[in-house]
Amino acid sequence: MNVLTALVGLATLAAGVGWLVYNWLVHLEVPYFAIPLVLCMPVIVAVAFRNCWD
């Protein structure tokens, strides 16, 4: 369960970073407000995923 929770967090982090890079390449700007959100959301998603199975 710990490994699966970590993988869910890493997948969420990868999706968030991918979204930031996409916005940077396509729109030529970085949404600076979203950087803290992208760094915090993997923790929130991993904890929510873990609590679904407890």
PQR file with spaces between the fields and no chain letter, atoms N, CA, C, O and H, PARSE charges and radii, in Angstrom:
ATOM       1  N    MET     1       0.830   -1.193    0.000 -0.4000 1.5000
ATOM       2  CA   MET     1       0.000    0.000    0.000 -0.0000 2.0000
ATOM       3  C    MET     1       0.876    1.260    0.000  0.5500 1.7000
ATOM       4  O    MET     1       0.529    2.256   -0.634 -0.5500 1.4000
ATOM       5  N    ASN     2       2.006    1.215    0.707 -0.4000 1.5000
ATOM       6  CA   ASN     2       2.893    2.379    0.735 -0.0000 2.0000
ATOM       7  C    ASN     2       3.461    2.684   -0.651  0.5500 1.7000
ATOM       8  O    ASN     2       3.533    3.842   -1.061 -0.5500 1.4000
ATOM       9  H    ASN     2       2.288    0.405    1.222  0.4000 1.0000
ATOM      10  N    VAL     3       3.860    1.642   -1.359 -0.4000 1.5000
ATOM      11  CA   VAL     3       4.428    1.842   -2.695 -0.0000 2.0000
ATOM      12  C    VAL     3       3.363    2.371   -3.649  0.5500 1.7000
ATOM      13  O    VAL     3       3.635    3.267   -4.449 -0.5500 1.4000
ATOM      14  H    VAL     3       3.802    0.701   -1.026  0.4000 1.0000
ATOM      15  N    LEU     4       2.168    1.829   -3.571 -0.4000 1.5000
ATOM      16  CA   LEU     4       1.085    2.284   -4.438 -0.0000 2.0000
ATOM      17  C    LEU     4       0.725    3.741   -4.144  0.5500 1.7000
ATOM      18  O    LEU     4       0.455    4.514   -5.063 -0.5500 1.4000
ATOM      19  H    LEU     4       1.947    1.101   -2.922  0.4000 1.0000
ATOM      20  N    THR     5       0.723    4.109   -2.873 -0.4000 1.5000
ATOM      21  CA   THR     5       0.444    5.488   -2.496 -0.0000 2.0000
ATOM      22  C    THR     5       1.522    6.417   -3.043  0.5500 1.7000
ATOM      23  O    THR     5       1.213    7.494   -3.553 -0.5500 1.4000
ATOM      24  H    THR     5       0.942    3.481   -2.127  0.4000 1.0000
ATOM      25  N    ALA     6       2.779    6.010   -2.941 -0.4000 1.5000
ATOM      26  CA   ALA     6       3.870    6.821   -3.486 -0.0000 2.0000
ATOM      27  C    ALA     6       3.758    6.945   -5.003  0.5500 1.7000
ATOM      28  O    ALA     6       4.024    8.012   -5.557 -0.5500 1.4000
ATOM      29  H    ALA     6       3.031    5.135   -2.526  0.4000 1.0000
ATOM      30  N    LEU     7       3.371    5.871   -5.674 -0.4000 1.5000
ATOM      31  CA   LEU     7       3.220    5.923   -7.124 -0.0000 2.0000
ATOM      32  C    LEU     7       2.086    6.863   -7.547  0.5500 1.7000
ATOM      33  O    LEU     7       2.200    7.573   -8.546 -0.5500 1.4000
ATOM      34  H    LEU     7       3.156    5.004   -5.224  0.4000 1.0000
ATOM      35  N    VAL     8       1.009    6.860   -6.789 -0.4000 1.5000
ATOM      36  CA   VAL     8      -0.099    7.776   -7.077 -0.0000 2.0000
ATOM      37  C    VAL     8       0.368    9.219   -6.903  0.5500 1.7000
ATOM      38  O    VAL     8       0.046   10.079   -7.722 -0.5500 1.4000
ATOM      39  H    VAL     8       0.917    6.284   -5.977  0.4000 1.0000
ATOM      40  N    GLY     9       1.118    9.483   -5.851 -0.4000 1.5000
ATOM      41  CA   GLY     9       1.661   10.829   -5.639 -0.0000 2.0000
ATOM      42  C    GLY     9       2.613   11.244   -6.744  0.5500 1.7000
ATOM      43  O    GLY     9       2.558   12.381   -7.214 -0.5500 1.4000
ATOM      44  H    GLY     9       1.379    8.784   -5.185  0.4000 1.0000
ATOM      45  N    LEU    10       3.487   10.339   -7.165 -0.4000 1.5000
ATOM      46  CA   LEU    10       4.429   10.657   -8.239 -0.0000 2.0000
ATOM      47  C    LEU    10       3.711   10.862   -9.572  0.5500 1.7000
ATOM      48  O    LEU    10       4.098   11.727  -10.358 -0.5500 1.4000
ATOM      49  H    LEU    10       3.531    9.416   -6.783  0.4000 1.0000
ATOM      50  N    ALA    11       2.683   10.081   -9.826 -0.4000 1.5000
ATOM      51  CA   ALA    11       1.912   10.255  -11.055 -0.0000 2.0000
ATOM      52  C    ALA    11       1.211   11.612  -11.071  0.5500 1.7000
ATOM      53  O    ALA    11       1.151   12.275  -12.107 -0.5500 1.4000
ATOM      54  H    ALA    11       2.369    9.378   -9.188  0.4000 1.0000
ATOM      55  N    THR    12       0.688   12.015   -9.927 -0.4000 1.5000
ATOM      56  CA   THR    12       0.044   13.325   -9.836 -0.0000 2.0000
ATOM      57  C    THR    12       1.067   14.437  -10.021  0.5500 1.7000
ATOM      58  O    THR    12       0.790   15.431  -10.692 -0.5500 1.4000
ATOM      59  H    THR    12       0.737   11.476   -9.086  0.4000 1.0000
ATOM      60  N    LEU    13       2.238   14.277   -9.434 -0.4000 1.5000
ATOM      61  CA   LEU    13       3.299   15.265   -9.613 -0.0000 2.0000
ATOM      62  C    LEU    13       3.720   15.348  -11.076  0.5500 1.7000
ATOM      63  O    LEU    13       3.922   16.443  -11.601 -0.5500 1.4000
ATOM      64  H    LEU    13       2.464   13.469   -8.889  0.4000 1.0000
ATOM      65  N    ALA    14       3.853   14.210  -11.732 -0.4000 1.5000
ATOM      66  CA   ALA    14       4.236   14.199  -13.149 -0.0000 2.0000
ATOM      67  C    ALA    14       3.166   14.873  -14.005  0.5500 1.7000
ATOM      68  O    ALA    14       3.494   15.602  -14.941 -0.5500 1.4000
ATOM      69  H    ALA    14       3.689   13.320  -11.306  0.4000 1.0000
ATOM      70  N    ALA    15       1.902   14.639  -13.696 -0.4000 1.5000
ATOM      71  CA   ALA    15       0.826   15.284  -14.453 -0.0000 2.0000
ATOM      72  C    ALA    15       0.853   16.799  -14.249  0.5500 1.7000
ATOM      73  O    ALA    15       0.664   17.556  -15.200 -0.5500 1.4000
ATOM      74  H    ALA    15       1.636   14.047  -12.936  0.4000 1.0000
ATOM      75  N    GLY    16       1.084   17.233  -13.035 -0.4000 1.5000
ATOM      76  CA   GLY    16       1.151   18.672  -12.756 -0.0000 2.0000
ATOM      77  C    GLY    16       2.340   19.343  -13.426  0.5500 1.7000
ATOM      78  O    GLY    16       2.203   20.429  -13.990 -0.5500 1.4000
ATOM      79  H    GLY    16       1.238   16.617  -12.262  0.4000 1.0000
ATOM      80  N    VAL    17       3.504   18.706  -13.371 -0.4000 1.5000
ATOM      81  CA   VAL    17       4.681   19.267  -14.030 -0.0000 2.0000
ATOM      82  C    VAL    17       4.488   19.259  -15.543  0.5500 1.7000
ATOM      83  O    VAL    17       4.890   20.200  -16.226 -0.5500 1.4000
ATOM      84  H    VAL    17       3.616   17.824  -12.914  0.4000 1.0000
ATOM      85  N    GLY    18       3.880   18.211  -16.060 -0.4000 1.5000
ATOM      86  CA   GLY    18       3.584   18.166  -17.488 -0.0000 2.0000
ATOM      87  C    GLY    18       2.658   19.294  -17.917  0.5500 1.7000
ATOM      88  O    GLY    18       2.837   19.885  -18.982 -0.5500 1.4000
ATOM      89  H    GLY    18       3.553   17.446  -15.505  0.4000 1.0000
ATOM      90  N    TRP    19       1.678   19.585  -17.088 -0.4000 1.5000
ATOM      91  CA   TRP    19       0.766   20.689  -17.382 -0.0000 2.0000
ATOM      92  C    TRP    19       1.498   22.022  -17.367  0.5500 1.7000
ATOM      93  O    TRP    19       1.249   22.876  -18.218 -0.5500 1.4000
ATOM      94  H    TRP    19       1.534   19.104  -16.223  0.4000 1.0000
ATOM      95  N    LEU    20       2.412   22.213  -16.394 -0.4000 1.5000
ATOM      96  CA   LEU    20       3.187   23.450  -16.348 -0.0000 2.0000
ATOM      97  C    LEU    20       4.080   23.598  -17.583  0.5500 1.7000
ATOM      98  O    LEU    20       4.164   24.679  -18.167 -0.5500 1.4000
ATOM      99  H    LEU    20       2.614   21.520  -15.702  0.4000 1.0000
ATOM     100  N    VAL    21       4.736   22.522  -17.970 -0.4000 1.5000
ATOM     101  CA   VAL    21       5.605   22.572  -19.149 -0.0000 2.0000
ATOM     102  C    VAL    21       4.776   22.822  -20.410  0.5500 1.7000
ATOM     103  O    VAL    21       5.182   23.594  -21.279 -0.5500 1.4000
ATOM     104  H    VAL    21       4.668   21.645  -17.496  0.4000 1.0000
ATOM     105  N    TYR    22       3.630   22.179  -20.508 -0.4000 1.5000
ATOM     106  CA   TYR    22       2.741   22.397  -21.659 -0.0000 2.0000
ATOM     107  C    TYR    22       2.331   23.865  -21.759  0.5500 1.7000
ATOM     108  O    TYR    22       2.385   24.461  -22.835 -0.5500 1.4000
ATOM     109  H    TYR    22       3.300   21.552  -19.803  0.4000 1.0000
ATOM     110  N    ASN    23       1.920   24.445  -20.621 -0.4000 1.5000
ATOM     111  CA   ASN    23       1.535   25.862  -20.639 -0.0000 2.0000
ATOM     112  C    ASN    23       2.713   26.750  -20.999  0.5500 1.7000
ATOM     113  O    ASN    23       2.544   27.757  -21.686 -0.5500 1.4000
ATOM     114  H    ASN    23       1.876   23.961  -19.747  0.4000 1.0000
ATOM     115  N    TRP    24       3.885   26.391  -20.548 -0.4000 1.5000
ATOM     116  CA   TRP    24       5.067   27.192  -20.848 -0.0000 2.0000
ATOM     117  C    TRP    24       5.399   27.132  -22.337  0.5500 1.7000
ATOM     118  O    TRP    24       5.776   28.142  -22.933 -0.5500 1.4000
ATOM     119  H    TRP    24       4.022   25.573  -19.990  0.4000 1.0000
ATOM     120  N    LEU    25       5.259   25.953  -22.936 -0.4000 1.5000
ATOM     121  CA   LEU    25       5.595   25.808  -24.353 -0.0000 2.0000
ATOM     122  C    LEU    25       4.513   26.358  -25.278  0.5500 1.7000
ATOM     123  O    LEU    25       4.823   26.964  -26.303 -0.5500 1.4000
ATOM     124  H    LEU    25       4.953   25.133  -22.452  0.4000 1.0000
ATOM     125  N    VAL    26       3.252   26.152  -24.923 -0.4000 1.5000
ATOM     126  CA   VAL    26       2.162   26.549  -25.810 -0.0000 2.0000
ATOM     127  C    VAL    26       1.803   28.026  -25.637  0.5500 1.7000
ATOM     128  O    VAL    26       1.664   28.753  -26.621 -0.5500 1.4000
ATOM     129  H    VAL    26       3.000   25.660  -24.089  0.4000 1.0000
ATOM     130  N    HIS    27       1.655   28.463  -24.402 -0.4000 1.5000
ATOM     131  CA   HIS    27       1.212   29.835  -24.139 -0.0000 2.0000
ATOM     132  C    HIS    27       2.363   30.789  -23.862  0.5500 1.7000
ATOM     133  O    HIS    27       2.155   31.993  -23.712 -0.5500 1.4000
ATOM     134  H    HIS    27       1.767   27.873  -23.603  0.4000 1.0000
ATOM     135  N    LEU    28       3.591   30.248  -23.794 -0.4000 1.5000
ATOM     136  CA   LEU    28       4.791   31.052  -23.553 -0.0000 2.0000
ATOM     137  C    LEU    28       4.732   31.847  -22.259  0.5500 1.7000
ATOM     138  O    LEU    28       5.258   32.957  -22.173 -0.5500 1.4000
ATOM     139  H    LEU    28       3.760   29.269  -23.915  0.4000 1.0000
ATOM     140  N    GLU    29       4.092   31.274  -21.264 -0.4000 1.5000
ATOM     141  CA   GLU    29       4.070   31.878  -19.935 -0.0000 2.0000
ATOM     142  C    GLU    29       3.914   30.773  -18.897  0.5500 1.7000
ATOM     143  O    GLU    29       3.342   29.717  -19.168 -0.5500 1.4000
ATOM     144  H    GLU    29       3.665   30.373  -21.334  0.4000 1.0000
ATOM     145  N    VAL    30       4.430   31.039  -17.717 -0.4000 1.5000
ATOM     146  CA   VAL    30       4.316   30.077  -16.628 -0.0000 2.0000
ATOM     147  C    VAL    30       3.299   30.626  -15.635  0.5500 1.7000
ATOM     148  O    VAL    30       3.469   31.742  -15.144 -0.5500 1.4000
ATOM     149  H    VAL    30       4.894   31.897  -17.497  0.4000 1.0000
ATOM     150  N    PRO    31       2.251   29.874  -15.328 -0.5600 1.5000
ATOM     151  CA   PRO    31       1.294   30.338  -14.322  0.2800 2.0000
ATOM     152  C    PRO    31       1.906   30.191  -12.921  0.5500 1.7000
ATOM     153  O    PRO    31       1.791   29.141  -12.289 -0.5500 1.4000
ATOM     154  N    TYR    32       2.548   31.243  -12.458 -0.4000 1.5000
ATOM     155  CA   TYR    32       3.295   31.172  -11.202 -0.0000 2.0000
ATOM     156  C    TYR    32       2.410   30.827  -10.010  0.5500 1.7000
ATOM     157  O    TYR    32       2.888   30.247   -9.035 -0.5500 1.4000
ATOM     158  H    TYR    32       2.642   32.096  -12.972  0.4000 1.0000
ATOM     159  N    PHE    33       1.135   31.172  -10.074 -0.4000 1.5000
ATOM     160  CA   PHE    33       0.221   30.821   -8.988 -0.0000 2.0000
ATOM     161  C    PHE    33       0.054   29.310   -8.862  0.5500 1.7000
ATOM     162  O    PHE    33      -0.303   28.813   -7.794 -0.5500 1.4000
ATOM     163  H    PHE    33       0.747   31.643  -10.866  0.4000 1.0000
ATOM     164  N    ALA    34       0.308   28.584   -9.934 -0.4000 1.5000
ATOM     165  CA   ALA    34       0.053   27.151   -9.938 -0.0000 2.0000
ATOM     166  C    ALA    34       1.239   26.329   -9.428  0.5500 1.7000
ATOM     167  O    ALA    34       1.078   25.147   -9.124 -0.5500 1.4000
ATOM     168  H    ALA    34       0.598   28.987  -10.801  0.4000 1.0000
ATOM     169  N    ILE    35       2.414   26.929   -9.330 -0.4000 1.5000
ATOM     170  CA   ILE    35       3.588   26.165   -8.901 -0.0000 2.0000
ATOM     171  C    ILE    35       3.411   25.608   -7.491  0.5500 1.7000
ATOM     172  O    ILE    35       3.669   24.420   -7.294 -0.5500 1.4000
ATOM     173  H    ILE    35       2.544   27.890   -9.577  0.4000 1.0000
ATOM     174  N    PRO    36       2.982   26.398   -6.491 -0.5600 1.5000
ATOM     175  CA   PRO    36       2.755   25.797   -5.165  0.2800 2.0000
ATOM     176  C    PRO    36       1.648   24.741   -5.180  0.5500 1.7000
ATOM     177  O    PRO    36       1.719   23.750   -4.454 -0.5500 1.4000
ATOM     178  N    LEU    37       0.640   24.956   -6.002 -0.4000 1.5000
ATOM     179  CA   LEU    37      -0.448   23.987   -6.106 -0.0000 2.0000
ATOM     180  C    LEU    37       0.051   22.671   -6.674  0.5500 1.7000
ATOM     181  O    LEU    37      -0.322   21.604   -6.186 -0.5500 1.4000
ATOM     182  H    LEU    37       0.582   25.761   -6.593  0.4000 1.0000
ATOM     183  N    VAL    38       0.890   22.733   -7.700 -0.4000 1.5000
ATOM     184  CA   VAL    38       1.432   21.518   -8.314 -0.0000 2.0000
ATOM     185  C    VAL    38       2.307   20.763   -7.322  0.5500 1.7000
ATOM     186  O    VAL    38       2.358   19.534   -7.362 -0.5500 1.4000
ATOM     187  H    VAL    38       1.194   23.599   -8.096  0.4000 1.0000
ATOM     188  N    LEU    39       2.991   21.466   -6.443 -0.4000 1.5000
ATOM     189  CA   LEU    39       3.844   20.810   -5.459 -0.0000 2.0000
ATOM     190  C    LEU    39       3.053   20.249   -4.279  0.5500 1.7000
ATOM     191  O    LEU    39       3.499   19.293   -3.644 -0.5500 1.4000
ATOM     192  H    LEU    39       2.950   22.464   -6.411  0.4000 1.0000
ATOM     193  N    CYS    40       1.900   20.817   -3.977 -0.4000 1.5000
ATOM     194  CA   CYS    40       1.107   20.359   -2.827 -0.0000 2.0000
ATOM     195  C    CYS    40       0.084   19.288   -3.197  0.5500 1.7000
ATOM     196  O    CYS    40      -0.232   18.428   -2.375 -0.5500 1.4000
ATOM     197  H    CYS    40       1.538   21.593   -4.493  0.4000 1.0000
ATOM     198  N    MET    41      -0.422   19.327   -4.396 -0.4000 1.5000
ATOM     199  CA   MET    41      -1.487   18.396   -4.779 -0.0000 2.0000
ATOM     200  C    MET    41      -1.087   16.921   -4.722  0.5500 1.7000
ATOM     201  O    MET    41      -1.925   16.101   -4.347 -0.5500 1.4000
ATOM     202  H    MET    41      -0.165   20.026   -5.064  0.4000 1.0000
ATOM     203  N    PRO    42       0.144   16.534   -5.073 -0.5600 1.5000
ATOM     204  CA   PRO    42       0.483   15.104   -4.959  0.2800 2.0000
ATOM     205  C    PRO    42       0.341   14.566   -3.543  0.5500 1.7000
ATOM     206  O    PRO    42      -0.057   13.416   -3.356 -0.5500 1.4000
ATOM     207  N    VAL    43       0.660   15.377   -2.552 -0.4000 1.5000
ATOM     208  CA   VAL    43       0.520   14.941   -1.160 -0.0000 2.0000
ATOM     209  C    VAL    43      -0.947   14.776   -0.819  0.5500 1.7000
ATOM     210  O    VAL    43      -1.332   13.791   -0.188 -0.5500 1.4000
ATOM     211  H    VAL    43       0.983   16.311   -2.705  0.4000 1.0000
ATOM     212  N    ILE    44      -1.767   15.728   -1.230 -0.4000 1.5000
ATOM     213  CA   ILE    44      -3.195   15.663   -0.935 -0.0000 2.0000
ATOM     214  C    ILE    44      -3.837   14.463   -1.624  0.5500 1.7000
ATOM     215  O    ILE    44      -4.645   13.758   -1.020 -0.5500 1.4000
ATOM     216  H    ILE    44      -1.454   16.528   -1.742  0.4000 1.0000
ATOM     217  N    VAL    45      -3.480   14.231   -2.881 -0.4000 1.5000
ATOM     218  CA   VAL    45      -4.051   13.110   -3.631 -0.0000 2.0000
ATOM     219  C    VAL    45      -3.591   11.783   -3.043  0.5500 1.7000
ATOM     220  O    VAL    45      -4.387   10.850   -2.938 -0.5500 1.4000
ATOM     221  H    VAL    45      -2.824   14.804   -3.372  0.4000 1.0000
ATOM     222  N    ALA    46      -2.314   11.680   -2.656 -0.4000 1.5000
ATOM     223  CA   ALA    46      -1.805   10.437   -2.080 -0.0000 2.0000
ATOM     224  C    ALA    46      -2.487   10.129   -0.751  0.5500 1.7000
ATOM     225  O    ALA    46      -2.830    8.977   -0.485 -0.5500 1.4000
ATOM     226  H    ALA    46      -1.667   12.438   -2.741  0.4000 1.0000
ATOM     227  N    VAL    47      -2.686   11.140    0.079 -0.4000 1.5000
ATOM     228  CA   VAL    47      -3.365   10.918    1.362 -0.0000 2.0000
ATOM     229  C    VAL    47      -4.824   10.538    1.139  0.5500 1.7000
ATOM     230  O    VAL    47      -5.348    9.659    1.825 -0.5500 1.4000
ATOM     231  H    VAL    47      -2.407   12.076   -0.137  0.4000 1.0000
ATOM     232  N    ALA    48      -5.483   11.191    0.186 -0.4000 1.5000
ATOM     233  CA   ALA    48      -6.879   10.847   -0.104 -0.0000 2.0000
ATOM     234  C    ALA    48      -6.971    9.423   -0.651  0.5500 1.7000
ATOM     235  O    ALA    48      -7.889    8.684   -0.297 -0.5500 1.4000
ATOM     236  H    ALA    48      -5.057   11.904   -0.371  0.4000 1.0000
ATOM     237  N    PHE    49      -6.037    9.036   -1.503 -0.4000 1.5000
ATOM     238  CA   PHE    49      -6.023    7.677   -2.032 -0.0000 2.0000
ATOM     239  C    PHE    49      -5.811    6.672   -0.911  0.5500 1.7000
ATOM     240  O    PHE    49      -6.477    5.638   -0.864 -0.5500 1.4000
ATOM     241  H    PHE    49      -5.291    9.637   -1.791  0.4000 1.0000
ATOM     242  N    ARG    50      -4.889    6.972   -0.014 -0.4000 1.5000
ATOM     243  CA   ARG    50      -4.613    6.059    1.108 -0.0000 2.0000
ATOM     244  C    ARG    50      -5.814    5.917    2.030  0.5500 1.7000
ATOM     245  O    ARG    50      -6.103    4.829    2.528 -0.5500 1.4000
ATOM     246  H    ARG    50      -4.348    7.812   -0.051  0.4000 1.0000
ATOM     247  N    ASN    51      -6.522    7.043    2.255 -0.4000 1.5000
ATOM     248  CA   ASN    51      -7.679    6.997    3.144 -0.0000 2.0000
ATOM     249  C    ASN    51      -8.857    6.264    2.525  0.5500 1.7000
ATOM     250  O    ASN    51      -9.742    5.810    3.249 -0.5500 1.4000
ATOM     251  H    ASN    51      -6.288    7.927    1.851  0.4000 1.0000
ATOM     252  N    CYS    52      -8.889    6.139    1.210 -0.4000 1.5000
ATOM     253  CA   CYS    52      -9.952    5.367    0.569 -0.0000 2.0000
ATOM     254  C    CYS    52      -9.855    3.893    0.920  0.5500 1.7000
ATOM     255  O    CYS    52     -10.866    3.192    0.943 -0.5500 1.4000
ATOM     256  H    CYS    52      -8.170    6.509    0.622  0.4000 1.0000
ATOM     257  N    TRP    53      -8.647    3.418    1.194 -0.4000 1.5000
ATOM     258  CA   TRP    53      -8.435    1.997    1.437 -0.0000 2.0000
ATOM     259  C    TRP    53      -8.280    1.659    2.916  0.5500 1.7000
ATOM     260  O    TRP    53      -8.112    0.490    3.263 -0.5500 1.4000
ATOM     261  H    TRP    53      -7.825    3.988    1.176  0.4000 1.0000
ATOM     262  N    ASP    54      -8.334    2.648    3.783 -0.4000 1.5000
ATOM     263  CA   ASP    54      -8.249    2.370    5.238 -0.0000 2.0000
ATOM     264  C    ASP    54      -9.611    2.109    5.825  0.5500 1.7000
ATOM     265  O    ASP    54      -9.729    1.860    7.024 -0.5500 1.4000
ATOM     266  H    ASP    54      -8.471    3.598    3.501  0.4000 1.0000
